[in-house]
Amino acid sequence: MNIRDLLTVVIPCKNESFFIKKLLKDLNSQYYIEGTKVYVADSSDDLSTRLHILSEMGKTCDIKMIEGGLPSIARHNGAKLSETPFILFLDADMELTHKTFISSVLNEIIINKGELLTTKIRTTDGKYDYVYKVFDHIQKLHRITGPFALGGMMLFNSKSYHRLGGFNQEDVIAEDYNLSRKVPSHNFVLSNKTILTDGRRFRNKGVWYMLKLMIKTYINKNNKDFYKKSHSYWS
């Protein structure tokens, strides 16, 4: 499998020095990844973050820094540059669990003729795994009314991404849900593979806040104005 001809990776990043260095190392270590384009949509004012990105350039992947911004804008900036059949959106604080992770999920979406694939998510220290396990069940139930994928790991068929209009550039929060729910349920692939993330969202905002925001998002799923406000998520 020649991944570079099939896949482009897009990562929004802002002042995430430790995380982005680890993720880019993980990507550079993936099997069959040679020459694959990785766009880091960076809006950091932290010099160390940019230095860590630069330190991983010129290795296995073809890593480039592009203009970032809010996740909806940063992700779409990368997607516009993609010329491959598939686009993988990853958050900067994700960790790949095995060197075959990329090739495995790419093969899975191709075999299943999917438009969107996501995986199980767990935390690096295991502390908030119980939240993501609950989320696994919500995802399965939610498929009845439309898919629900987190932006931390979204593997899109490029034609489907652009047909659906991509991430809404006016969305301040929940841009991942707003886009993923538009995918037909029968074209949504829930992989058994696992990717890791840092638990900082739950540490910083609290589990109850995150759950309430998720419920409010679902209730307001057809309210365009809801997505245009931060609801204190970025404060």
C-alpha positions in Angstrom: 0.0 0.0 0.0 1.4 3.4 -1.1 -0.2 5.7 1.5 1.1 8.9 0.0 -1.0 8.4 -3.1 -4.1 7.8 -1.0 -4.0 10.0 2.0 -3.3 13.5 3.3 -3.1 14.2 7.0 -4.3 17.5 8.5 -3.6 18.6 12.1 -4.8 21.9 13.6 -2.3 23.1 16.2 -2.0 26.1 18.6 0.7 26.2 21.3 0.9 22.5 21.7 4.6 22.0 21.7 4.9 18.6 23.6 1.9 17.1 21.9 2.6 18.0 18.2 6.2 16.7 18.5 5.0 13.3 19.8 2.3 13.0 17.1 4.6 13.9 14.2 7.1 11.4 15.5 4.3 8.8 15.5 3.4 9.7 12.0 7.0 9.5 10.8 7.2 6.0 12.3 4.1 4.6 10.5 4.6 1.8 8.0 4.3 2.7 4.3 4.0 6.4 5.2 7.0 7.7 3.1 6.2 10.9 1.3 2.7 11.3 2.7 1.7 14.9 3.0 1.0 16.2 6.5 -0.3 19.7 6.8 0.0 21.2 10.3 -2.4 24.2 10.3 -0.6 26.2 13.0 -1.6 29.4 14.8 0.9 29.2 17.6 2.5 32.2 19.2 4.7 29.7 21.1 8.0 29.5 19.4 8.8 26.1 20.9 5.8 24.6 19.1 7.0 25.8 15.7 10.5 24.6 16.5 9.2 21.2 17.3 7.2 21.1 14.1 10.3 22.1 12.1 12.4 19.4 13.9 10.1 16.7 12.4 10.2 18.0 8.9 12.4 16.5 6.2 12.0 13.0 7.7 9.6 10.3 6.5 6.5 12.3 5.9 6.3 15.4 3.8 5.3 17.8 6.6 4.4 21.4 5.9 3.1 24.3 8.1 0.1 26.2 6.8 -2.1 28.9 8.2 -4.3 27.8 11.2 -7.0 29.3 13.3 -10.1 27.8 15.0 -10.3 24.0 14.3 -13.0 24.4 11.7 -10.8 26.9 9.7 -7.5 25.1 10.3 -8.9 21.7 9.2 -10.5 23.1 6.1 -7.3 25.0 5.2 -5.5 21.7 5.0 -8.4 19.9 3.2 -8.3 22.5 0.4 -4.7 21.6 -0.3 -5.4 17.8 -0.4 -5.2 16.0 -3.7 -5.6 12.5 -2.4 -8.7 10.3 -2.2 -8.8 10.4 1.6 -8.1 13.0 4.3 -7.2 12.2 7.9 -8.0 14.8 10.5 -6.1 14.4 13.7 -5.9 16.7 16.8 -2.4 17.7 17.9 -2.7 15.8 21.2 -3.4 12.4 19.6 -1.1 9.4 19.9 -1.0 6.5 17.5 -1.1 3.2 19.2 0.7 1.1 16.5 2.9 1.5 13.5 0.2 0.0 11.3 -2.5 2.3 12.6 -2.7 4.5 9.4 -2.5 1.7 6.9 -5.1 -0.3 8.9 -7.8 2.4 9.1 -7.2 3.4 5.5 -7.6 -0.2 4.4 -10.8 -0.5 6.5 -12.5 2.5 5.0 -11.6 1.3 1.5 -12.9 -2.2 2.1 -16.2 -0.9 3.6 -16.6 1.8 0.9 -17.1 4.3 3.7 -17.4 8.1 3.6 -16.2 8.6 7.2 -14.3 6.4 9.6 -13.5 7.0 13.2 -12.0 4.8 15.9 -12.2 4.2 19.6 -10.5 7.0 21.7 -8.9 6.5 25.0 -6.7 8.7 27.3 -3.0 8.3 27.6 -3.2 7.8 31.4 -6.5 5.9 31.3 -8.1 8.3 33.8 -11.0 9.3 31.6 -11.4 6.1 29.6 -14.8 5.6 31.3 -16.1 8.7 29.5 -15.0 7.5 26.1 -16.4 4.1 26.8 -19.8 5.7 27.4 -19.2 7.7 24.2 -18.7 4.4 22.3 -22.2 3.3 23.2 -23.6 6.8 22.3 -22.0 6.6 18.9 -23.6 3.2 18.2 -27.0 4.4 19.2 -26.6 7.7 17.5 -26.1 6.1 14.1 -29.9 5.8 13.9 -30.2 9.6 13.5 -26.8 10.2 12.0 -23.1 9.6 12.7 -21.3 11.4 15.5 -17.5 11.5 15.2 -15.0 13.5 17.2 -12.6 15.8 15.3 -9.6 14.2 17.0 -9.8 11.3 14.6 -11.9 11.6 11.4 -10.9 9.8 8.2 -12.9 11.2 5.3 -13.4 10.2 1.7 -12.3 13.4 0.0 -15.2 13.5 -2.5 -17.7 13.1 0.4 -16.0 15.7 2.5 -16.2 18.3 -0.3 -19.7 17.2 -1.3 -20.9 17.8 2.2 -19.3 21.3 2.2 -16.5 20.5 4.6 -16.2 22.0 8.1 -18.4 25.1 8.4 -16.0 28.0 8.7 -18.4 29.9 11.0 -18.5 27.1 13.6 -16.7 28.0 16.8 -17.4 24.7 18.5 -18.7 21.2 17.6 -17.7 21.6 14.0 -16.9 17.9 14.0 -20.4 16.9 15.0 -22.0 19.4 12.7 -20.2 17.8 9.7 -20.2 14.1 10.7 -23.9 14.0 11.3 -24.5 14.8 7.6 -22.8 11.5 6.5 -25.3 8.7 5.7 -25.3 6.1 8.6 -24.6 3.2 6.2 -21.5 5.0 5.0 -20.1 5.6 8.5 -17.4 3.2 9.7 -16.9 2.6 13.4 -13.5 0.9 13.7 -12.4 -1.2 16.6 -8.9 0.3 16.4 -7.9 2.6 19.2 -6.2 6.0 19.3 -5.0 7.8 22.4 -5.5 11.4 23.5 -4.5 13.5 26.4 -7.2 14.0 29.1 -6.7 17.8 29.3 -10.2 18.7 28.1 -11.7 16.9 31.0 -9.1 18.2 33.5 -9.6 21.8 32.4 -13.3 22.0 31.9 -14.6 19.1 34.0 -16.5 15.9 32.9 -19.9 17.4 33.8 -19.3 20.5 31.7 -18.2 18.4 28.7 -21.3 16.1 29.0 -23.7 19.0 29.3 -22.1 20.6 26.2 -22.6 17.4 24.3 -26.2 17.2 25.3 -26.8 20.9 24.4 -25.1 20.4 21.0 -27.4 17.5 20.2 -30.5 19.4 21.3 -29.4 22.4 19.1 -28.2 20.3 16.2 -30.3 22.3 13.7 -29.6 25.6 15.3 -26.9 27.2 13.2 -26.3 30.0 15.7 -25.5 27.6 18.5 -22.3 26.5 16.8 -21.2 30.1 16.3 -20.7 30.7 20.0 -17.9 29.4 22.2 -20.2 28.5 25.2 -17.0 29.1 27.3 -15.3 26.2 25.7 -12.2 28.2 24.7 -12.0 30.2 27.9 
